[in-house]
Amino acid sequence: MFDILMYLFENYIHSEADIFVEQNELTDELLRAGFNQDEIYKALDWLEQLADLQHSDEVPYLNATADKAIRIYTEKECQMLDIECRGFIMFVEQVGVIDSVTREMIIDRLFALEKAYIGLDDLKWVILMVLFNVPGKEHAYAQMEDLIFDEPTEYLH
């Protein structure tokens, strides 16, 4: 499923093509690209659930009541997200790329990937996907792109 999400993200993120294509057309395109139909439906459902997360009345824990809420991870979350991933989430939150609401959206979408373990690279892509799909987060998306793709110009001491 993650490969399909990456395919869609990479092919539609900077595309002038209409992103709002019919689901049948998108499914056909993904089938032609060699993806499994069941995985395609899972990926499309993942994207639909991401869109649904933006309605905080439907997902009460995403109600933005605290600016600097501290995140305590469950044992299951710690097994899936190693210390490097949890540290990166904390870092991007501290530098203002994400807030507590988008952090929870990211964690929700990570668990929906149905993977036993999430690596740092996968985490970064999920953060980009979430920021891309949340209205008003264009600046945060650009900041995240800079963190991922820009090579450091000097060595840190």
Phi, psi and chi 1 to 4 in degrees:
 res  aa     phi    psi   chi1   chi2   chi3   chi4
   1 MET       -  -39.8  171.7  175.6   51.4      -
   2 PHE   -62.8  -36.9 -170.6   71.2      -      -
   3 ASP   -61.9  -36.9  -68.8  -24.1      -      -
   4 ILE   -67.8  -43.7  -64.1  168.3      -      -
   5 LEU   -60.6  -41.6  -68.1  169.6      -      -
   6 MET   -64.7  -41.4  -69.7  -61.2  -59.6      -
   7 TYR   -59.1  -48.1  175.6   88.6      -      -
   8 LEU   -64.0  -44.2  -68.6  171.3      -      -
   9 PHE   -62.1  -47.6 -171.5   67.7      -      -
  10 GLU   -68.9  -30.8  -69.9  174.8  -10.0      -
  11 ASN   -88.2  -19.6  -75.2  -65.2      -      -
  12 TYR  -115.2  -11.9  -73.3   95.9      -      -
  13 ILE   -64.7  -44.9 -172.9   69.7      -      -
  14 HIS  -112.2   18.8  -63.6  -65.7      -      -
  15 SER   -87.6  144.8  172.8      -      -      -
  16 GLU   -82.8   -7.7  -64.3  -63.8  -36.1      -
  17 ALA   -66.6  154.4      -      -      -      -
  18 ASP   -67.0  118.4 -174.1    9.0      -      -
  19 ILE   -72.2  -26.9  -65.6  175.3      -      -
  20 PHE   -90.3   61.1  -57.7  103.1      -      -
  21 VAL   -82.4  161.4  -63.6      -      -      -
  22 GLU   -62.0  144.1  -70.1  -77.2  -31.3      -
  23 GLN   -61.0  -38.1 -177.3  170.9  -16.7      -
  24 ASN   -63.3  -41.2  -68.6  -22.7      -      -
  25 GLU   -63.4  -43.0  -68.6  175.6   30.5      -
  26 LEU   -65.0  -43.2 -167.4   55.5      -      -
  27 THR   -60.5  -44.7  -58.0      -      -      -
  28 ASP   -60.9  -43.2  -69.3  -16.4      -      -
  29 GLU   -60.3  -44.0  176.6 -173.9  -23.1      -
  30 LEU   -67.8  -36.3  -67.6  168.1      -      -
  31 LEU   -64.3  -41.6  -74.6  169.6      -      -
  32 ARG   -64.1  -30.4  -76.9 -169.5  -57.5  -86.5
  33 ALA   -76.6   -6.5      -      -      -      -
  34 GLY   100.3   12.2      -      -      -      -
  35 PHE   -87.0  152.7  -66.1  110.2      -      -
  36 ASN   -74.2  137.9  176.3  -63.8      -      -
  37 GLN   -61.6  -41.1 -169.7  163.8    8.9      -
  38 ASP   -62.3  -41.5  -70.0  -23.4      -      -
  39 GLU   -67.7  -34.7  -66.7  -61.6  -50.3      -
  40 ILE   -60.9  -46.9  -67.3  169.6      -      -
  41 TYR   -63.0  -38.0  -69.7  137.6      -      -
  42 LYS   -63.2  -42.8  -74.4 -179.4 -176.7  179.1
  43 ALA   -66.3  -42.3      -      -      -      -
  44 LEU   -66.0  -36.7  -65.0  176.7      -      -
  45 ASP   -65.7  -39.4 -173.5   53.2      -      -
  46 TRP   -57.8  -45.5 -171.4   94.8      -      -
  47 LEU   -66.8  -38.5  -69.8  168.7      -      -
  48 GLU   -65.0  -41.2 -173.4  175.5  -43.7      -
  49 GLN   -66.6  -33.9  -71.2  176.3   13.9      -
  50 LEU   -61.4  -43.9  172.9   57.7      -      -
  51 ALA   -63.0  -38.9      -      -      -      -
  52 ASP   -66.6  -28.5  -69.8  -15.2      -      -
  53 LEU   -63.9  -19.2  -75.5  176.6      -      -
  54 GLN   -74.0   -7.1  -63.5  173.7   41.0      -
  55 HIS  -101.4   92.0  -52.2  -70.4      -      -
  56 SER   -62.7  -21.4   63.2      -      -      -
  57 ASP   -69.9  -24.3   55.0  -30.9      -      -
  58 GLU   -84.9  -26.4  -66.0  175.0   19.2      -
  59 VAL  -125.1   88.3 -173.5      -      -      -
  60 PRO   -59.3  -30.9    3.5   -5.3      -      -
  61 TYR   -70.2   -9.5   68.0   85.5      -      -
  62 LEU   -93.1   10.9  -68.2  177.1      -      -
  63 ASN   -72.1  118.3 -155.7  -11.6      -      -
  64 ALA   -78.5   83.7      -      -      -      -
  65 THR  -104.3  -17.7   55.8      -      -      -
  66 ALA  -126.7  126.0      -      -      -      -
  67 ASP   -69.6  -42.6  -74.3  -19.8      -      -
  68 LYS  -119.5   49.3  -57.2  -71.6 -178.1 -171.1
  69 ALA   -67.6  134.6      -      -      -      -
  70 ILE   -86.3  136.8  -64.8  174.4      -      -
  71 ARG  -100.1  120.5 -179.7   62.0  152.7   86.5
  72 ILE  -104.4  122.7  -53.2  -62.5      -      -
  73 TYR   -87.9  141.8  -68.8   89.8      -      -
  74 THR   -75.7  167.8   65.5      -      -      -
  75 GLU   -60.5  -41.3 -176.1  177.1  -26.0      -
  76 LYS   -63.5  -41.2 -176.6  178.9  177.4 -178.0
  77 GLU   -65.2  -39.2  -69.9  169.7  -25.4      -
  78 CYS   -65.8  -32.6  -72.3      -      -      -
  79 GLN   -69.5  -36.4  -70.3  172.7   -4.5      -
  80 MET   -82.6  -37.2 -171.2  173.3  106.2      -
  81 LEU  -111.7  109.6  -61.8  168.8      -      -
  82 ASP   -70.8  178.2   64.5   14.4      -      -
  83 ILE   -61.3  -33.5 -170.4   73.3      -      -
  84 GLU   -64.5  -42.9 -172.4  176.4   31.3      -
  85 CYS   -67.6  -45.4  -71.0      -      -      -
  86 ARG   -63.5  -38.8  -65.7 -170.2  -47.8  -91.4
  87 GLY   -64.5  -39.0      -      -      -      -
  88 PHE   -67.1  -40.7 -171.1   78.0      -      -
  89 ILE   -59.6  -44.6  -68.9  170.9      -      -
  90 MET   -62.8  -41.6 -179.6 -175.1  -68.7      -
  91 PHE   -61.0  -50.7  166.9   71.4      -      -
  92 VAL   -67.8  -25.1  -67.3      -      -      -
  93 GLU   -73.3  -43.3 -171.9  173.3    4.0      -
  94 GLN   -65.7  -32.7  -72.4  175.9  -18.7      -
  95 VAL   -87.8    2.9  -62.8      -      -      -
  96 GLY    86.2   12.7      -      -      -      -
  97 VAL   -73.8  -40.9  173.0      -      -      -
  98 ILE  -123.3  161.2   64.2  173.0      -      -
  99 ASP  -116.8 -175.7   56.2   23.3      -      -
 100 SER   -63.8  -31.5   60.2      -      -      -
 101 VAL   -71.1  -49.6  173.3      -      -      -
 102 THR   -67.2  -31.0   49.8      -      -      -
 103 ARG   -58.4  -46.6  176.9 -166.0   64.0 -143.4
 104 GLU   -68.3  -34.6  -65.7  -54.9  -46.0      -
 105 MET   -63.2  -42.4  -68.6  174.6   76.9      -
 106 ILE   -62.8  -46.7  -69.9  161.1      -      -
 107 ILE   -63.5  -41.1  -67.5  169.2      -      -
 108 ASP   -58.8  -46.2 -179.5   87.8      -      -
 109 ARG   -71.0  -30.3  -65.5  -64.5   76.5 -148.9
 110 LEU   -63.6  -44.8  -72.0  168.1      -      -
 111 PHE   -67.8  -29.1  -89.7   85.8      -      -
 112 ALA   -72.5  -11.3      -      -      -      -
 113 LEU   -71.3  -14.9  -70.1  175.0      -      -
 114 GLU    59.6   39.6  -59.9  175.4   -8.1      -
 115 LYS  -109.1  146.7  -67.5  176.9   88.2  173.4
 116 ALA   -73.4  -28.9      -      -      -      -
 117 TYR  -143.3  137.9  171.3   78.5      -      -
 118 ILE  -113.2  124.5  -59.5  -68.3      -      -
 119 GLY   -86.7  167.8      -      -      -      -
 120 LEU   -61.0  -40.6 -174.8   58.9      -      -
 121 ASP   -63.7  -43.3  -72.5  -23.6      -      -
 122 ASP   -61.6  -42.1  -66.8  -14.5      -      -
 123 LEU   -57.6  -46.4  167.5   65.2      -      -
 124 LYS   -60.7  -41.2  -70.1  175.4 -179.5  179.0
 125 TRP   -66.5  -38.7  -76.4  110.3      -      -
 126 VAL   -65.3  -40.2  169.8      -      -      -
 127 ILE   -58.7  -45.6  -67.2  170.8      -      -
 128 LEU   -61.4  -43.1  -81.7  174.0      -      -
 129 MET   -62.1  -42.8  -73.0 -178.0 -142.0      -
 130 VAL   -65.0  -49.0  169.1      -      -      -
 131 LEU   -61.9  -36.4  -68.0  174.4      -      -
 132 PHE   -64.2  -34.0  177.6   75.3      -      -
 133 ASN   -93.5    0.0  -76.0  -73.0      -      -
 134 VAL  -105.0  116.3  176.0      -      -      -
 135 PRO   -58.3  140.4  -21.5   31.4      -      -
 136 GLY    87.9   -0.3      -      -      -      -
 137 LYS  -106.4   23.7  -63.7  -66.3 -177.1 -175.3
 138 GLU   -61.7  -42.5  -66.1   81.4   11.4      -
 139 HIS   -65.1  -42.9 -179.6   69.2      -      -
 140 ALA   -62.8  -38.8      -      -      -      -
 141 TYR   -61.1  -45.2  176.1   84.0      -      -
 142 ALA   -63.1  -39.9      -      -      -      -
 143 GLN   -62.2  -42.3  -73.5  178.6  -63.9      -
 144 MET   -65.7  -41.0 -172.3   64.1 -165.4      -
 145 GLU   -58.3  -43.1  -90.1 -169.6  -37.2      -
 146 ASP   -61.2  -41.5  -70.1  -16.0      -      -
 147 LEU   -64.1  -34.4  -74.9  172.6      -      -
 148 ILE   -85.9  -45.4  -67.0  174.6      -      -
 149 PHE   -99.8  -23.4  -60.8  117.8      -      -
 150 ASP   -78.2  130.7  -75.9   -7.1      -      -
 151 GLU   -77.9  138.1  -66.9  -67.5  -35.7      -
 152 PRO   -62.1  138.6   13.3  -18.2      -      -
 153 THR   -86.1  -24.0   55.1      -      -      -
 154 GLU  -135.9  158.0  -62.9  179.3   16.2      -
 155 TYR   -80.5  141.0  -68.1  101.6      -      -
 156 LEU   -85.6  140.3  -63.9  176.8      -      -
 157 HIS  -108.3      -  -62.9  -76.5      -      -
